[in-house]
Amino acid sequence: MTDTQQSPKSSARRPKSGRAQIRKRKSVMAKANFALFIVLLLMCLALGKTLLDRMTFKEVLAVRSQASATLHVRVTHPESAAKLGPEFLKLKLPGTLQGVSEAQIYARANGYVSKWFKDIGDPVKQGESLAILDIPEVDKQVEEAQANYNLARTAYTRWAKLREQDAVSQQELDEKTGAYRQTEAVLKRLKEQVGFAQVVAPFDGIVTKRNVNQGDLVNAGNGGNTSLPLFSMARIDKLHMYVFLPQDRAGDIKVGDSIDLFKSNAPDTPIKGRIARTAGAIDTSTRTLQVEVEVANDSKQLMPGTYVDVVINLTPGNALVLPTNALLFTPAGPQVAVVQDNKVIRKDVKLGVDYGDLVQVKAGVGKDDQVIINPPDSVASGQAVIIETPPTPKAKPSK
């Protein structure tokens, strides 16, 4: 029997084995198709869900986009500056108290200090002697002028009698009369200089400086050197001072207004003063108005030279104020964002006095305008806004 020949038993088994493999192959293919179907079904479901989500949130996104374009804001109204507290209507300026009358006293004749009678802090009366000068040169000039005067008077008297007898001409008598009058004037002038030996007080007050001692050489017009006077005096029963008011506030005061002064060592104790006068014109170099303030000092507790803070009460008039956080600063100048018919309108404003958290607005807004607080820099005219109402604070329960 050859190798190609098979036994009946082997030939009977082969068909059964082939059918099993086919069935197995079909089972695997069915499982693969089912898995593929499941995968495709899941992918379709995911795609459908994505599309459904997009369609569902399309309107939500549109609403959110519209809501983001609409700005929620809080607004305020410009207020009159007159309604502010007194701390906003006061202006503090630095100043130095001075005596209502102050003088630097110099010698009016050359000489030496023979005696001095008043030292610093001493009170003096008008005309009271402060020092005595020894002026020997003037004394000698007086003696010489007296001799010339006596001679000229004798000559005048003699020539007047001769003229009565017509012994001399009228021209000669006029010459003698002129010489007599001249020597008389010189003598009078020198005698007045003798009175300059006594240095006297020009007004009631106190001596604030003494720059001479006994024996010092003094020259007319100075106190022994090129600058110092013999004495310095001040009248202290009334003091005054000068302050310089900014140009923008010049119209807020008037003569007679009451003001308060505060010393650094007593910041809570006001000292009353009044505006005595103003310069009536703005200084072009500083753009300020010079104001004189008078302070009564009958008790003499205040001293000239004291540094004080001057607090001036201002009258704001019809000025309006806004919070500083309502302003927009742009290259074109300050602006505010005003709400009108739920739309934004940006307006240019002109600012005045800065009160700190508040600022004066001179032009650009009115009392009825709704001004946005803390506006973003990107806010534009025509942008839609919604005005938010601030929550009402809860009342604290009573104990």
Secondary structure as UniProt FT lines:
FT   TURN            3..4
FT   HELIX           8..69
FT   STRAND          71..73
FT   STRAND          75..76
FT   STRAND          79..80
FT   HELIX           81..83
FT   HELIX           86..89
FT   STRAND          90..96
FT   STRAND          98..105
FT   STRAND          111..116
FT   TURN            120..121
FT   STRAND          123..124
FT   TURN            126..127
FT   STRAND          129..134
FT   HELIX           136..164
FT   TURN            165..166
FT   HELIX           170..195
FT   TURN            196..197
FT   STRAND          198..200
FT   STRAND          205..210
FT   TURN            214..215
FT   STRAND          217..218
FT   TURN            220..221
FT   STRAND          231..246
FT   HELIX           247..252
FT   TURN            255..256
FT   STRAND          258..263
FT   TURN            264..265
FT   STRAND          266..283
FT   TURN            284..287
FT   STRAND          288..296
FT   TURN            298..299
FT   TURN            304..305
FT   STRAND          307..313
FT   TURN            317..318
FT   STRAND          320..323
FT   HELIX           324..326
FT   STRAND          328..330
FT   TURN            331..332
FT   STRAND          333..340
FT   TURN            341..342
FT   STRAND          343..348
FT   STRAND          350..354
FT   STRAND          358..363
FT   TURN            367..368
FT   STRAND          370..372
FT   TURN            377..378
FT   TURN            381..382
FT   STRAND          384..387
//
